[in-house]
């Protein structure tokens, strides 16, 4: 145990929510991790403290100029009661890449992993064991300097909060979703911040998400901002297509989030002898492949839902039904493979799981 | 006075900062305006309260998904001691346009103007009278729902804080700035949120601003995200070029902020019989006009500095000196005209100033 991380004890434990009715990101555990940054001083006072509100000046930079980055990962309860993290090193590396893009100071990756592990260890009892449940881990950094000058903040706070969560889609896990291909709004463009996990990208996506919902769709598939032709990503997921027995997913062009489930999916699918191509894919190719009967599966990957089968796409007003609207073989195998690794039922590639 | 706005009294007044050393947005007055929103209930409890920190859950939506919009305007002290606001109705309208784009609930524009006026009236003593100083007014809205689900927040807080400020560029007001034309990073793209005054746009701009500073330039001139060819705006300003005796400024394409000083500048310059064209302008045209000796002035417009002359542009590595690096006639006349109206020395067009 790293003695640098101070601990403040609580005297009262919260009542844990009913694991059968966990809303995503609504309940939080007893403790959180906090660390502060001041220019000239660096990161200081790493501590595990009682979960409590933050007190910030109304002029704090995050409220005005939006320097805020985050990560999302999960701790899973194995059948024999152990607690596993899934590739936390990848999340921490990406957090630092996001910080760099947003002109925020880098974190010590070793200390963050230690903090995350200590916090989850302390809150082990909060990791639910019911099917589909997990303890969602949200590390995030916000700019705190009380100043309205438009510039990088001179102070920041890094926090980790924990939230027990149910299956992302409730009982309908693996029920294929309906996707609206958005051709009015865009999410990101090269030279922008689309590959950083920063708050503004999510705020910018809400109007299109609402439009898709109003039209009866579950999520938005974003196209590139320049030609509105090439596939980028889905609301909270990266996207894969299975065409003629090969998987294809948009290449990391600079405007797409580099998903950790995406990278894991590519590695696993290739390990089964199925080719995976990372390339620029136009939405017209997808439409044509479907018309020819060559598009057999579409699925999204992400931490929240792991693998989400797509049953229907609305492409410029035309409906494309994927695989009779049922979950495909690769999607199903991928979901089972990743969740089996996450739950410690099978051993994944080296270092994919870290026991707490 | 609108009796709906509750008032809480302070018992202790802050010491006002020395007006000769006002840093931008660093000092705040004794009071602030606050109003809350809950889904199903609307905006409620408008109040003028002592300036104090905000208390928010670590899971508050603004920290994670970035729903945050703001405005900036100023209250000016006239020579005879009155206090004037410059076109506050325009800021409030734009605030609501920003809210709409960011899936945030609209504000009652009449109530906001009333709140703003009452707050400035109460804090009248904080409006400095020294040359170039003013009381900066920052209305802003942030998402406060404690939930990690990616969706529009169900609760918000609207606040107005006031900060006495000096001249934006210190003693060097109207000293021409040096601008770096950015061709790697981009600010915004059509279909995105570039025309909303939302926090994420500013966070996204910081890395390019730092790069420009490192190269010895004051600010960045953004090009369009698609062709990296057409002029958009400068860091915190809209931009105007004077070519062959005519002023030209980028049209509001959807990715550019609709500046209130920009609109005022267009109206004033036209009133002098000088044509102003709002159109798509390529950076190559600017370079060519300069080479031909036709580019006589370049200036930025914005609330913070009103009019900022540009003395030098770096266009793809080539240096373009504008008007021998000195302030041009239209820039100077525009600065004087707008500030004369703001300070009540001359009467501007109808409703441009509102006395508090």
Interface residues (C-beta under 8 A of the other chain):
Chain A: X23 X24 X25 X26 X28 X32 X51 X53 X54 X55 X56 X57 X58 X59 X60 X62 X63 X64 X65 X66 X67 X68 X70 X72 X101 X102 X103 X136 X138 X140 X142 X146 X147 X148 X149 X150 X151 X152 X159 X161 X163 X184 X185 X186 X187 X188 X189 X190 X191 X192 X193 X198 X199 X200 X201 X202 X203 X204 X205 X206 X207 X209 X210 X225 X226 X228 X235 X236
Chain B: X23 X24 X25 X26 X28 X32 X51 X53 X54 X55 X56 X57 X58 X59 X60 X62 X63 X64 X65 X66 X67 X68 X70 X72 X101 X102 X103 X136 X138 X140 X142 X146 X147 X148 X149 X150 X151 X152 X159 X161 X163 X184 X185 X186 X187 X188 X189 X190 X191 X192 X193 X198 X199 X200 X201 X202 X203 X204 X205 X206 X207 X209 X210 X225 X226 X228 X235 X236
